[in-house]
Amino acid sequence: MKAKELRELRQNGPQDLHAKLDDLKAELFNLRFQLATGQLENPMRIREVKKSIAQIKTILREEELRAFEQ
């Protein structure tokens, strides 16, 4: 997911971002489980999910800092 798409998701409310973050964490858990059992078809998906998690956390932190400054 692109950062621009995530920022648009933030406009709907922070709960959307938190829900997406929870979904991605669950997906990452499942991907790691598949990796451990040798059933993972696309190992690059782990990298994509981790990157998306980091992007969401960055956007949420930016919001925190913006609220703190005001």
mmCIF file as Biopython writes it, N, C-alpha, C and O atoms, coordinates in Angstrom:
data_model
#
loop_
_atom_site.group_PDB
_atom_site.id
_atom_site.type_symbol
_atom_site.label_atom_id
_atom_site.label_alt_id
_atom_site.label_comp_id
_atom_site.label_asym_id
_atom_site.label_entity_id
_atom_site.label_seq_id
_atom_site.pdbx_PDB_ins_code
_atom_site.Cartn_x
_atom_site.Cartn_y
_atom_site.Cartn_z
_atom_site.occupancy
_atom_site.B_iso_or_equiv
_atom_site.auth_seq_id
_atom_site.auth_asym_id
_atom_site.pdbx_PDB_model_num
ATOM 1   N N  . MET A ? 1  ? 0.845   -1.175  0.000  1.0 0.0 1  A 1 
ATOM 2   C CA . MET A ? 1  ? 0.000   0.000   0.000  1.0 0.0 1  A 1 
ATOM 3   C C  . MET A ? 1  ? 0.893   1.241   0.000  1.0 0.0 1  A 1 
ATOM 4   O O  . MET A ? 1  ? 1.898   1.289   0.708  1.0 0.0 1  A 1 
ATOM 5   N N  . LYS A ? 2  ? 0.530   2.211   -0.774 1.0 0.0 2  A 1 
ATOM 6   C CA . LYS A ? 2  ? 1.307   3.439   -0.883 1.0 0.0 2  A 1 
ATOM 7   C C  . LYS A ? 2  ? 1.025   4.364   0.300  1.0 0.0 2  A 1 
ATOM 8   O O  . LYS A ? 2  ? -0.050  4.329   0.899  1.0 0.0 2  A 1 
ATOM 9   N N  . ALA A ? 3  ? 2.014   5.184   0.617  1.0 0.0 3  A 1 
ATOM 10  C CA . ALA A ? 3  ? 1.872   6.123   1.730  1.0 0.0 3  A 1 
ATOM 11  C C  . ALA A ? 3  ? 0.736   7.107   1.455  1.0 0.0 3  A 1 
ATOM 12  O O  . ALA A ? 3  ? 0.016   7.503   2.371  1.0 0.0 3  A 1 
ATOM 13  N N  . LYS A ? 4  ? 0.582   7.493   0.203  1.0 0.0 4  A 1 
ATOM 14  C CA . LYS A ? 4  ? -0.490  8.420   -0.155 1.0 0.0 4  A 1 
ATOM 15  C C  . LYS A ? 4  ? -1.858  7.807   0.149  1.0 0.0 4  A 1 
ATOM 16  O O  . LYS A ? 4  ? -2.750  8.490   0.652  1.0 0.0 4  A 1 
ATOM 17  N N  . GLU A ? 5  ? -2.019  6.531   -0.153 1.0 0.0 5  A 1 
ATOM 18  C CA . GLU A ? 5  ? -3.276  5.840   0.135  1.0 0.0 5  A 1 
ATOM 19  C C  . GLU A ? 5  ? -3.515  5.768   1.639  1.0 0.0 5  A 1 
ATOM 20  O O  . GLU A ? 5  ? -4.648  5.907   2.099  1.0 0.0 5  A 1 
ATOM 21  N N  . LEU A ? 6  ? -2.453  5.551   2.397  1.0 0.0 6  A 1 
ATOM 22  C CA . LEU A ? 6  ? -2.581  5.476   3.849  1.0 0.0 6  A 1 
ATOM 23  C C  . LEU A ? 6  ? -2.957  6.833   4.436  1.0 0.0 6  A 1 
ATOM 24  O O  . LEU A ? 6  ? -3.758  6.910   5.368  1.0 0.0 6  A 1 
ATOM 25  N N  . ARG A ? 7  ? -2.386  7.891   3.897  1.0 0.0 7  A 1 
ATOM 26  C CA . ARG A ? 7  ? -2.734  9.229   4.379  1.0 0.0 7  A 1 
ATOM 27  C C  . ARG A ? 7  ? -4.197  9.560   4.066  1.0 0.0 7  A 1 
ATOM 28  O O  . ARG A ? 7  ? -4.863  10.235  4.852  1.0 0.0 7  A 1 
ATOM 29  N N  . GLU A ? 8  ? -4.694  9.087   2.923  1.0 0.0 8  A 1 
ATOM 30  C CA . GLU A ? 8  ? -6.105  9.287   2.597  1.0 0.0 8  A 1 
ATOM 31  C C  . GLU A ? 8  ? -6.985  8.497   3.558  1.0 0.0 8  A 1 
ATOM 32  O O  . GLU A ? 8  ? -8.062  8.954   3.940  1.0 0.0 8  A 1 
ATOM 33  N N  . LEU A ? 9  ? -6.529  7.325   3.944  1.0 0.0 9  A 1 
ATOM 34  C CA . LEU A ? 9  ? -7.253  6.503   4.907  1.0 0.0 9  A 1 
ATOM 35  C C  . LEU A ? 9  ? -7.325  7.217   6.256  1.0 0.0 9  A 1 
ATOM 36  O O  . LEU A ? 9  ? -8.311  7.088   6.982  1.0 0.0 9  A 1 
ATOM 37  N N  . ARG A ? 10 ? -6.279  7.967   6.582  1.0 0.0 10 A 1 
ATOM 38  C CA . ARG A ? 10 ? -6.230  8.710   7.840  1.0 0.0 10 A 1 
ATOM 39  C C  . ARG A ? 10 ? -7.309  9.784   7.876  1.0 0.0 10 A 1 
ATOM 40  O O  . ARG A ? 10 ? -7.819  10.114  8.947  1.0 0.0 10 A 1 
ATOM 41  N N  . GLN A ? 11 ? -7.660  10.332  6.718  1.0 0.0 11 A 1 
ATOM 42  C CA . GLN A ? 11 ? -8.673  11.381  6.661  1.0 0.0 11 A 1 
ATOM 43  C C  . GLN A ? 11 ? -10.027 10.882  7.166  1.0 0.0 11 A 1 
ATOM 44  O O  . GLN A ? 11 ? -10.822 11.662  7.692  1.0 0.0 11 A 1 
ATOM 45  N N  . ASN A ? 12 ? -10.287 9.593   7.007  1.0 0.0 12 A 1 
ATOM 46  C CA . ASN A ? 12 ? -11.535 9.009   7.486  1.0 0.0 12 A 1 
ATOM 47  C C  . ASN A ? 12 ? -11.542 8.862   9.000  1.0 0.0 12 A 1 
ATOM 48  O O  . ASN A ? 12 ? -12.605 8.752   9.611  1.0 0.0 12 A 1 
ATOM 49  N N  . GLY A ? 13 ? -10.373 8.859   9.599  1.0 0.0 13 A 1 
ATOM 50  C CA . GLY A ? 13 ? -10.263 8.750   11.046 1.0 0.0 13 A 1 
ATOM 51  C C  . GLY A ? 13 ? -9.127  7.832   11.419 1.0 0.0 13 A 1 
ATOM 52  O O  . GLY A ? 13 ? -8.776  6.927   10.661 1.0 0.0 13 A 1 
ATOM 53  N N  . PRO A ? 14 ? -8.545  8.059   12.591 1.0 0.0 14 A 1 
ATOM 54  C CA . PRO A ? 14 ? -7.414  7.222   13.005 1.0 0.0 14 A 1 
ATOM 55  C C  . PRO A ? 14 ? -7.808  5.770   13.254 1.0 0.0 14 A 1 
ATOM 56  O O  . PRO A ? 14 ? -6.961  4.880   13.178 1.0 0.0 14 A 1 
ATOM 57  N N  . GLN A ? 15 ? -9.092  5.518   13.552 1.0 0.0 15 A 1 
ATOM 58  C CA . GLN A ? 15 ? -9.498  4.143   13.799 1.0 0.0 15 A 1 
ATOM 59  C C  . GLN A ? 15 ? -9.356  3.282   12.543 1.0 0.0 15 A 1 
ATOM 60  O O  . GLN A ? 15 ? -9.132  2.076   12.654 1.0 0.0 15 A 1 
ATOM 61  N N  . ASP A ? 16 ? -9.481  3.865   11.364 1.0 0.0 16 A 1 
ATOM 62  C CA . ASP A ? 16 ? -9.263  3.116   10.122 1.0 0.0 16 A 1 
ATOM 63  C C  . ASP A ? 16 ? -7.809  2.672   10.011 1.0 0.0 16 A 1 
ATOM 64  O O  . ASP A ? 16 ? -7.520  1.545   9.611  1.0 0.0 16 A 1 
ATOM 65  N N  . LEU A ? 17 ? -6.901  3.574   10.369 1.0 0.0 17 A 1 
ATOM 66  C CA . LEU A ? 17 ? -5.483  3.223   10.329 1.0 0.0 17 A 1 
ATOM 67  C C  . LEU A ? 17 ? -5.149  2.153   11.360 1.0 0.0 17 A 1 
ATOM 68  O O  . LEU A ? 17 ? -4.371  1.240   11.085 1.0 0.0 17 A 1 
ATOM 69  N N  . HIS A ? 18 ? -5.726  2.264   12.523 1.0 0.0 18 A 1 
ATOM 70  C CA . HIS A ? 18 ? -5.479  1.263   13.567 1.0 0.0 18 A 1 
ATOM 71  C C  . HIS A ? 18 ? -6.031  -0.102  13.139 1.0 0.0 18 A 1 
ATOM 72  O O  . HIS A ? 18 ? -5.414  -1.135  13.399 1.0 0.0 18 A 1 
ATOM 73  N N  . ALA A ? 19 ? -7.189  -0.097  12.485 1.0 0.0 19 A 1 
ATOM 74  C CA . ALA A ? 19 ? -7.774  -1.354  12.012 1.0 0.0 19 A 1 
ATOM 75  C C  . ALA A ? 19 ? -6.888  -1.972  10.934 1.0 0.0 19 A 1 
ATOM 76  O O  . ALA A ? 19 ? -6.664  -3.182  10.926 1.0 0.0 19 A 1 
ATOM 77  N N  . LYS A ? 20 ? -6.384  -1.134  10.021 1.0 0.0 20 A 1 
ATOM 78  C CA . LYS A ? 20 ? -5.495  -1.626  8.965  1.0 0.0 20 A 1 
ATOM 79  C C  . LYS A ? 20 ? -4.206  -2.179  9.575  1.0 0.0 20 A 1 
ATOM 80  O O  . LYS A ? 20 ? -3.694  -3.205  9.127  1.0 0.0 20 A 1 
ATOM 81  N N  . LEU A ? 21 ? -3.688  -1.501  10.590 1.0 0.0 21 A 1 
ATOM 82  C CA . LEU A ? 21 ? -2.480  -1.955  11.275 1.0 0.0 21 A 1 
ATOM 83  C C  . LEU A ? 21 ? -2.700  -3.327  11.913 1.0 0.0 21 A 1 
ATOM 84  O O  . LEU A ? 21 ? -1.843  -4.206  11.820 1.0 0.0 21 A 1 
ATOM 85  N N  . ASP A ? 22 ? -3.842  -3.504  12.555 1.0 0.0 22 A 1 
ATOM 86  C CA . ASP A ? 22 ? -4.158  -4.801  13.164 1.0 0.0 22 A 1 
ATOM 87  C C  . ASP A ? 22 ? -4.246  -5.899  12.100 1.0 0.0 22 A 1 
ATOM 88  O O  . ASP A ? 22 ? -3.758  -7.010  12.305 1.0 0.0 22 A 1 
ATOM 89  N N  . ASP A ? 23 ? -4.871  -5.581  10.965 1.0 0.0 23 A 1 
ATOM 90  C CA . ASP A ? 23 ? -4.982  -6.558  9.876  1.0 0.0 23 A 1 
ATOM 91  C C  . ASP A ? 23 ? -3.602  -6.953  9.353  1.0 0.0 23 A 1 
ATOM 92  O O  . ASP A ? 23 ? -3.336  -8.131  9.111  1.0 0.0 23 A 1 
ATOM 93  N N  . LEU A ? 24 ? -2.734  -5.965  9.181  1.0 0.0 24 A 1 
ATOM 94  C CA . LEU A ? 24 ? -1.401  -6.244  8.658  1.0 0.0 24 A 1 
ATOM 95  C C  . LEU A ? 24 ? -0.571  -7.055  9.645  1.0 0.0 24 A 1 
ATOM 96  O O  . LEU A ? 24 ? 0.202   -7.922  9.239  1.0 0.0 24 A 1 
ATOM 97  N N  . LYS A ? 25 ? -0.723  -6.782  10.932 1.0 0.0 25 A 1 
ATOM 98  C CA . LYS A ? 25 ? 0.008   -7.563  11.938 1.0 0.0 25 A 1 
ATOM 99  C C  . LYS A ? 25 ? -0.452  -9.017  11.925 1.0 0.0 25 A 1 
ATOM 100 O O  . LYS A ? 25 ? 0.361   -9.933  12.055 1.0 0.0 25 A 1 
ATOM 101 N N  . ALA A ? 26 ? -1.752  -9.223  11.768 1.0 0.0 26 A 1 
ATOM 102 C CA . ALA A ? 26 ? -2.274  -10.593 11.698 1.0 0.0 26 A 1 
ATOM 103 C C  . ALA A ? 26 ? -1.766  -11.288 10.434 1.0 0.0 26 A 1 
ATOM 104 O O  . ALA A ? 26 ? -1.409  -12.466 10.468 1.0 0.0 26 A 1 
ATOM 105 N N  . GLU A ? 27 ? -1.735  -10.560 9.331  1.0 0.0 27 A 1 
ATOM 106 C CA . GLU A ? 27 ? -1.221  -11.138 8.084  1.0 0.0 27 A 1 
ATOM 107 C C  . GLU A ? 27 ? 0.254   -11.490 8.215  1.0 0.0 27 A 1 
ATOM 108 O O  . GLU A ? 27 ? 0.687   -12.539 7.739  1.0 0.0 27 A 1 
ATOM 109 N N  . LEU A ? 28 ? 1.024   -10.626 8.854  1.0 0.0 28 A 1 
ATOM 110 C CA . LEU A ? 28 ? 2.447   -10.899 9.047  1.0 0.0 28 A 1 
ATOM 111 C C  . LEU A ? 28 ? 2.647   -12.151 9.896  1.0 0.0 28 A 1 
ATOM 112 O O  . LEU A ? 28 ? 3.528   -12.962 9.613  1.0 0.0 28 A 1 
ATOM 113 N N  . PHE A ? 29 ? 1.838   -12.307 10.926 1.0 0.0 29 A 1 
ATOM 114 C CA . PHE A ? 29 ? 1.915   -13.508 11.758 1.0 0.0 29 A 1 
ATOM 115 C C  . PHE A ? 29 ? 1.663   -14.753 10.911 1.0 0.0 29 A 1 
ATOM 116 O O  . PHE A ? 29 ? 2.393   -15.740 11.005 1.0 0.0 29 A 1 
ATOM 117 N N  . ASN A ? 30 ? 0.619   -14.693 10.084 1.0 0.0 30 A 1 
ATOM 118 C CA . ASN A ? 30 ? 0.294   -15.845 9.239  1.0 0.0 30 A 1 
ATOM 119 C C  . ASN A ? 30 ? 1.395   -16.128 8.224  1.0 0.0 30 A 1 
ATOM 120 O O  . ASN A ? 30 ? 1.712   -17.287 7.953  1.0 0.0 30 A 1 
ATOM 121 N N  . LEU A ? 31 ? 1.973   -15.078 7.668  1.0 0.0 31 A 1 
ATOM 122 C CA . LEU A ? 31 ? 3.055   -15.268 6.699  1.0 0.0 31 A 1 
ATOM 123 C C  . LEU A ? 31 ? 4.272   -15.901 7.360  1.0 0.0 31 A 1 
ATOM 124 O O  . LEU A ? 31 ? 4.908   -16.782 6.781  1.0 0.0 31 A 1 
ATOM 125 N N  . ARG A ? 32 ? 4.595   -15.462 8.559  1.0 0.0 32 A 1 
ATOM 126 C CA . ARG A ? 32 ? 5.734   -16.047 9.281  1.0 0.0 32 A 1 
ATOM 127 C C  . ARG A ? 32 ? 5.468   -17.507 9.630  1.0 0.0 32 A 1 
ATOM 128 O O  . ARG A ? 32 ? 6.372   -18.341 9.586  1.0 0.0 32 A 1 
ATOM 129 N N  . PHE A ? 33 ? 4.229   -17.802 9.973  1.0 0.0 33 A 1 
ATOM 130 C CA . PHE A ? 33 ? 3.861   -19.177 10.272 1.0 0.0 33 A 1 
ATOM 131 C C  . PHE A ? 33 ? 4.011   -20.047 9.019  1.0 0.0 33 A 1 
ATOM 132 O O  . PHE A ? 33 ? 4.526   -21.163 9.087  1.0 0.0 33 A 1 
ATOM 133 N N  . GLN A ? 34 ? 3.556   -19.522 7.873  1.0 0.0 34 A 1 
ATOM 134 C CA . GLN A ? 34 ? 3.700   -20.248 6.608  1.0 0.0 34 A 1 
ATOM 135 C C  . GLN A ? 34 ? 5.171   -20.442 6.258  1.0 0.0 34 A 1 
ATOM 136 O O  . GLN A ? 34 ? 5.556   -21.492 5.741  1.0 0.0 34 A 1 
ATOM 137 N N  . LEU A ? 35 ? 5.986   -19.442 6.535  1.0 0.0 35 A 1 
ATOM 138 C CA . LEU A ? 35 ? 7.419   -19.544 6.258  1.0 0.0 35 A 1 
ATOM 139 C C  . LEU A ? 35 ? 8.045   -20.663 7.093  1.0 0.0 35 A 1 
ATOM 140 O O  . LEU A ? 35 ? 8.861   -21.442 6.598  1.0 0.0 35 A 1 
ATOM 141 N N  . ALA A ? 36 ? 7.653   -20.728 8.351  1.0 0.0 36 A 1 
ATOM 142 C CA . ALA A ? 36 ? 8.225   -21.734 9.247  1.0 0.0 36 A 1 
ATOM 143 C C  . ALA A ? 36 ? 7.810   -23.148 8.851  1.0 0.0 36 A 1 
ATOM 144 O O  . ALA A ? 36 ? 8.565   -24.100 9.051  1.0 0.0 36 A 1 
ATOM 145 N N  . THR A ? 37 ? 6.615   -23.281 8.290  1.0 0.0 37 A 1 
ATOM 146 C CA . THR A ? 37 ? 6.135   -24.610 7.909  1.0 0.0 37 A 1 
ATOM 147 C C  . THR A ? 37 ? 6.451   -24.953 6.459  1.0 0.0 37 A 1 
ATOM 148 O O  . THR A ? 37 ? 6.127   -26.045 5.992  1.0 0.0 37 A 1 
ATOM 149 N N  . GLY A ? 38 ? 7.082   -24.023 5.746  1.0 0.0 38 A 1 
ATOM 150 C CA . GLY A ? 38 ? 7.477   -24.288 4.365  1.0 0.0 38 A 1 
ATOM 151 C C  . GLY A ? 38 ? 6.348   -24.158 3.361  1.0 0.0 38 A 1 
ATOM 152 O O  . GLY A ? 38 ? 6.450   -24.698 2.259  1.0 0.0 38 A 1 
ATOM 153 N N  . GLN A ? 39 ? 5.281   -23.464 3.704  1.0 0.0 39 A 1 
ATOM 154 C CA . GLN A ? 39 ? 4.133   -23.322 2.813  1.0 0.0 39 A 1 
ATOM 155 C C  . GLN A ? 39 ? 4.039   -21.946 2.155  1.0 0.0 39 A 1 
ATOM 156 O O  . GLN A ? 39 ? 3.088   -21.678 1.421  1.0 0.0 39 A 1 
ATOM 157 N N  . LEU A ? 40 ? 4.998   -21.088 2.406  1.0 0.0 40 A 1 
ATOM 158 C CA . LEU A ? 40 ? 4.937   -19.721 1.895  1.0 0.0 40 A 1 
ATOM 159 C C  . LEU A ? 40 ? 5.231   -19.700 0.405  1.0 0.0 40 A 1 
ATOM 160 O O  . LEU A ? 40 ? 6.269   -20.192 -0.037 1.0 0.0 40 A 1 
ATOM 161 N N  . GLU A ? 41 ? 4.299   -19.120 -0.383 1.0 0.0 41 A 1 
ATOM 162 C CA . GLU A ? 41 ? 4.458   -19.075 -1.829 1.0 0.0 41 A 1 
ATOM 163 C C  . GLU A ? 41 ? 5.236   -17.839 -2.277 1.0 0.0 41 A 1 
ATOM 164 O O  . GLU A ? 41 ? 6.038   -17.913 -3.208 1.0 0.0 41 A 1 
ATOM 165 N N  . ASN A ? 42 ? 4.999   -16.698 -1.614 1.0 0.0 42 A 1 
ATOM 166 C CA . ASN A ? 42 ? 5.621   -15.449 -2.032 1.0 0.0 42 A 1 
ATOM 167 C C  . ASN A ? 42 ? 6.368   -14.831 -0.846 1.0 0.0 42 A 1 
ATOM 168 O O  . ASN A ? 42 ? 5.766   -14.094 -0.065 1.0 0.0 42 A 1 
ATOM 169 N N  . PRO A ? 43 ? 7.659   -15.113 -0.697 1.0 0.0 43 A 1 
ATOM 170 C CA . PRO A ? 43 ? 8.399   -14.588 0.458  1.0 0.0 43 A 1 
ATOM 171 C C  . PRO A ? 43 ? 8.546   -13.059 0.440  1.0 0.0 43 A 1 
ATOM 172 O O  . PRO A ? 43 ? 8.791   -12.459 1.486  1.0 0.0 43 A 1 
ATOM 173 N N  . MET A ? 44 ? 8.404   -12.430 -0.713 1.0 0.0 44 A 1 
ATOM 174 C CA . MET A ? 44 ? 8.506   -10.966 -0.780 1.0 0.0 44 A 1 
ATOM 175 C C  . MET A ? 44 ? 7.312   -10.291 -0.101 1.0 0.0 44 A 1 
ATOM 176 O O  . MET A ? 44 ? 7.383   -9.113  0.248  1.0 0.0 44 A 1 
ATOM 177 N N  . ARG A ? 45 ? 6.232   -11.022 0.083  1.0 0.0 45 A 1 
ATOM 178 C CA . ARG A ? 45 ? 5.053   -10.447 0.724  1.0 0.0 45 A 1 
ATOM 179 C C  . ARG A ? 45 ? 5.353   -10.063 2.170  1.0 0.0 45 A 1 
ATOM 180 O O  . ARG A ? 45 ? 4.788   -9.097  2.682  1.0 0.0 45 A 1 
ATOM 181 N N  . ILE A ? 46 ? 6.229   -10.804 2.827  1.0 0.0 46 A 1 
ATOM 182 C CA . ILE A ? 46 ? 6.616   -10.468 4.206  1.0 0.0 46 A 1 
ATOM 183 C C  . ILE A ? 46 ? 7.233   -9.074  4.235  1.0 0.0 46 A 1 
ATOM 184 O O  . ILE A ? 46 ? 6.908   -8.261  5.101  1.0 0.0 46 A 1 
ATOM 185 N N  . ARG A ? 47 ? 8.114   -8.806  3.297  1.0 0.0 47 A 1 
ATOM 186 C CA . ARG A ? 47 ? 8.775   -7.498  3.232  1.0 0.0 47 A 1 
ATOM 187 C C  . ARG A ? 47 ? 7.759   -6.385  2.975  1.0 0.0 47 A 1 
ATOM 188 O O  . ARG A ? 47 ? 7.839   -5.318  3.584  1.0 0.0 47 A 1 
ATOM 189 N N  . GLU A ? 48 ? 6.811   -6.629  2.081  1.0 0.0 48 A 1 
ATOM 190 C CA . GLU A ? 48 ? 5.796   -5.625  1.761  1.0 0.0 48 A 1 
ATOM 191 C C  . GLU A ? 48 ? 4.930   -5.307  2.982  1.0 0.0 48 A 1 
ATOM 192 O O  . GLU A ? 48 ? 4.623   -4.146  3.250  1.0 0.0 48 A 1 
ATOM 193 N N  . VAL A ? 49 ? 4.543   -6.346  3.713  1.0 0.0 49 A 1 
ATOM 194 C CA . VAL A ? 49 ? 3.684   -6.155  4.885  1.0 0.0 49 A 1 
ATOM 195 C C  . VAL A ? 49 ? 4.439   -5.400  5.972  1.0 0.0 49 A 1 
ATOM 196 O O  . VAL A ? 49 ? 3.883   -4.501  6.603  1.0 0.0 49 A 1 
ATOM 197 N N  . LYS A ? 50 ? 5.706   -5.759  6.195  1.0 0.0 50 A 1 
ATOM 198 C CA . LYS A ? 50 ? 6.500   -5.052  7.206  1.0 0.0 50 A 1 
ATOM 199 C C  . LYS A ? 50 ? 6.660   -3.578  6.845  1.0 0.0 50 A 1 
ATOM 200 O O  . LYS A ? 50 ? 6.619   -2.713  7.721  1.0 0.0 50 A 1 
ATOM 201 N N  . LYS A ? 51 ? 6.841   -3.296  5.570  1.0 0.0 51 A 1 
ATOM 202 C CA . LYS A ? 51 ? 6.981   -1.918  5.113  1.0 0.0 51 A 1 
ATOM 203 C C  . LYS A ? 51 ? 5.679   -1.139  5.335  1.0 0.0 51 A 1 
ATOM 204 O O  . LYS A ? 51 ? 5.707   0.014   5.764  1.0 0.0 51 A 1 
ATOM 205 N N  . SER A ? 52 ? 4.556   -1.768  5.043  1.0 0.0 52 A 1 
ATOM 206 C CA . SER A ? 52 ? 3.265   -1.110  5.247  1.0 0.0 52 A 1 
ATOM 207 C C  . SER A ? 52 ? 3.020   -0.830  6.727  1.0 0.0 52 A 1 
ATOM 208 O O  . SER A ? 52 ? 2.489   0.222   7.081  1.0 0.0 52 A 1 
ATOM 209 N N  . ILE A ? 53 ? 3.402   -1.759  7.583  1.0 0.0 53 A 1 
ATOM 210 C CA . ILE A ? 53 ? 3.259   -1.557  9.025  1.0 0.0 53 A 1 
ATOM 211 C C  . ILE A ? 53 ? 4.087   -0.347  9.469  1.0 0.0 53 A 1 
ATOM 212 O O  . ILE A ? 53 ? 3.616   0.484   10.245 1.0 0.0 53 A 1 
ATOM 213 N N  . ALA A ? 54 ? 5.308   -0.259  8.976  1.0 0.0 54 A 1 
ATOM 214 C CA . ALA A ? 54 ? 6.178   0.868   9.326  1.0 0.0 54 A 1 
ATOM 215 C C  . ALA A ? 54 ? 5.597   2.187   8.824  1.0 0.0 54 A 1 
ATOM 216 O O  . ALA A ? 54 ? 5.670   3.201   9.520  1.0 0.0 54 A 1 
ATOM 217 N N  . GLN A ? 55 ? 5.024   2.181   7.629  1.0 0.0 55 A 1 
ATOM 218 C CA . GLN A ? 55 ? 4.430   3.405   7.093  1.0 0.0 55 A 1 
ATOM 219 C C  . GLN A ? 55 ? 3.250   3.864   7.945  1.0 0.0 55 A 1 
ATOM 220 O O  . GLN A ? 55 ? 3.109   5.054   8.224  1.0 0.0 55 A 1 
ATOM 221 N N  . ILE A ? 56 ? 2.411   2.927   8.353  1.0 0.0 56 A 1 
ATOM 222 C CA . ILE A ? 56 ? 1.256   3.284   9.180  1.0 0.0 56 A 1 
ATOM 223 C C  . ILE A ? 56 ? 1.713   3.828   10.525 1.0 0.0 56 A 1 
ATOM 224 O O  . ILE A ? 56 ? 1.173   4.820   11.013 1.0 0.0 56 A 1 
ATOM 225 N N  . LYS A ? 57 ? 2.704   3.182   11.123 1.0 0.0 57 A 1 
ATOM 226 C CA . LYS A ? 57 ? 3.209   3.661   12.408 1.0 0.0 57 A 1 
ATOM 227 C C  . LYS A ? 57 ? 3.807   5.054   12.278 1.0 0.0 57 A 1 
ATOM 228 O O  . LYS A ? 57 ? 3.668   5.875   13.186 1.0 0.0 57 A 1 
ATOM 229 N N  . THR A ? 58 ? 4.464   5.327   11.171 1.0 0.0 58 A 1 
ATOM 230 C CA . THR A ? 58 ? 5.039   6.655   10.936 1.0 0.0 58 A 1 
ATOM 231 C C  . THR A ? 58 ? 3.942   7.698   10.824 1.0 0.0 58 A 1 
ATOM 232 O O  . THR A ? 58 ? 4.053   8.777   11.407 1.0 0.0 58 A 1 
ATOM 233 N N  . ILE A ? 59 ? 2.894   7.395   10.089 1.0 0.0 59 A 1 
ATOM 234 C CA . ILE A ? 59 ? 1.788   8.342   9.921  1.0 0.0 59 A 1 
ATOM 235 C C  . ILE A ? 59 ? 1.097   8.594   11.258 1.0 0.0 59 A 1 
ATOM 236 O O  . ILE A ? 59 ? 0.745   9.732   11.570 1.0 0.0 59 A 1 
ATOM 237 N N  . LEU A ? 60 ? 0.902   7.549   12.043 1.0 0.0 60 A 1 
ATOM 238 C CA . LEU A ? 60 ? 0.278   7.727   13.354 1.0 0.0 60 A 1 
ATOM 239 C C  . LEU A ? 60 ? 1.155   8.577   14.270 1.0 0.0 60 A 1 
ATOM 240 O O  . LEU A ? 60 ? 0.645   9.394   15.037 1.0 0.0 60 A 1 
ATOM 241 N N  . ARG A ? 61 ? 2.463   8.386   14.193 1.0 0.0 61 A 1 
ATOM 242 C CA . ARG A ? 61 ? 3.388   9.183   15.006 1.0 0.0 61 A 1 
ATOM 243 C C  . ARG A ? 61 ? 3.369   10.641  14.563 1.0 0.0 61 A 1 
ATOM 244 O O  . ARG A ? 61 ? 3.421   11.542  15.400 1.0 0.0 61 A 1 
ATOM 245 N N  . GLU A ? 62 ? 3.294   10.879  13.267 1.0 0.0 62 A 1 
ATOM 246 C CA . GLU A ? 62 ? 3.202   12.253  12.771 1.0 0.0 62 A 1 
ATOM 247 C C  . GLU A ? 62 ? 1.966   12.939  13.332 1.0 0.0 62 A 1 
ATOM 248 O O  . GLU A ? 62 ? 2.015   14.108  13.714 1.0 0.0 62 A 1 
ATOM 249 N N  . GLU A ? 63 ? 0.854   12.207  13.381 1.0 0.0 63 A 1 
ATOM 250 C CA . GLU A ? 63 ? -0.376  12.760  13.956 1.0 0.0 63 A 1 
ATOM 251 C C  . GLU A ? 63 ? -0.199  13.117  15.419 1.0 0.0 63 A 1 
ATOM 252 O O  . GLU A ? 63 ? -0.645  14.169  15.877 1.0 0.0 63 A 1 
ATOM 253 N N  . GLU A ? 64 ? 0.467   12.211  16.156 1.0 0.0 64 A 1 
ATOM 254 C CA . GLU A ? 64 ? 0.726   12.464  17.575 1.0 0.0 64 A 1 
ATOM 255 C C  . GLU A ? 64 ? 1.528   13.751  17.757 1.0 0.0 64 A 1 
ATOM 256 O O  . GLU A ? 64 ? 1.187   14.596  18.584 1.0 0.0 64 A 1 
ATOM 257 N N  . LEU A ? 65 ? 2.577   13.885  16.988 1.0 0.0 65 A 1 
ATOM 258 C CA . LEU A ? 65 ? 3.436   15.070  17.110 1.0 0.0 65 A 1 
ATOM 259 C C  . LEU A ? 65 ? 2.706   16.334  16.697 1.0 0.0 65 A 1 
ATOM 260 O O  . LEU A ? 65 ? 2.899   17.388  17.302 1.0 0.0 65 A 1 
ATOM 261 N N  . ARG A ? 66 ? 1.877   16.239  15.682 1.0 0.0 66 A 1 
ATOM 262 C CA . ARG A ? 66 ? 1.113   17.392  15.225 1.0 0.0 66 A 1 
ATOM 263 C C  . ARG A ? 66 ? 0.131   17.821  16.317 1.0 0.0 66 A 1 
ATOM 264 O O  . ARG A ? 66 ? -0.048  19.017  16.550 1.0 0.0 66 A 1 
ATOM 265 N N  . ALA A ? 67 ? -0.497  16.874  16.976 1.0 0.0 67 A 1 
ATOM 266 C CA . ALA A ? 67 ? -1.440  17.190  18.056 1.0 0.0 67 A 1 
ATOM 267 C C  . ALA A ? 67 ? -0.704  17.776  19.262 1.0 0.0 67 A 1 
ATOM 268 O O  . ALA A ? 67 ? -1.236  18.639  19.959 1.0 0.0 67 A 1 
ATOM 269 N N  . PHE A ? 68 ? 0.517   17.304  19.504 1.0 0.0 68 A 1 
ATOM 270 C CA . PHE A ? 68 ? 1.300   17.793  20.640 1.0 0.0 68 A 1 
ATOM 271 C C  . PHE A ? 68 ? 1.723   19.250  20.430 1.0 0.0 68 A 1 
ATOM 272 O O  . PHE A ? 68 ? 1.769   20.031  21.381 1.0 0.0 68 A 1 
ATOM 273 N N  . GLU A ? 69 ? 2.031   19.609  19.187 1.0 0.0 69 A 1 
ATOM 274 C CA . GLU A ? 69 ? 2.484   20.966  18.887 1.0 0.0 69 A 1 
ATOM 275 C C  . GLU A ? 69 ? 1.374   21.984  19.057 1.0 0.0 69 A 1 
ATOM 276 O O  . GLU A ? 69 ? 1.636   23.144  19.376 1.0 0.0 69 A 1 
ATOM 277 N N  . GLN A ? 70 ? 0.150   21.566  18.848 1.0 0.0 70 A 1 
ATOM 278 C CA . GLN A ? 70 ? -0.973  22.516  18.898 1.0 0.0 70 A 1 
ATOM 279 C C  . GLN A ? 70 ? -1.430  22.757  20.267 1.0 0.0 70 A 1 
ATOM 280 O O  . GLN A ? 70 ? -2.364  23.530  20.479 1.0 0.0 70 A 1 
#
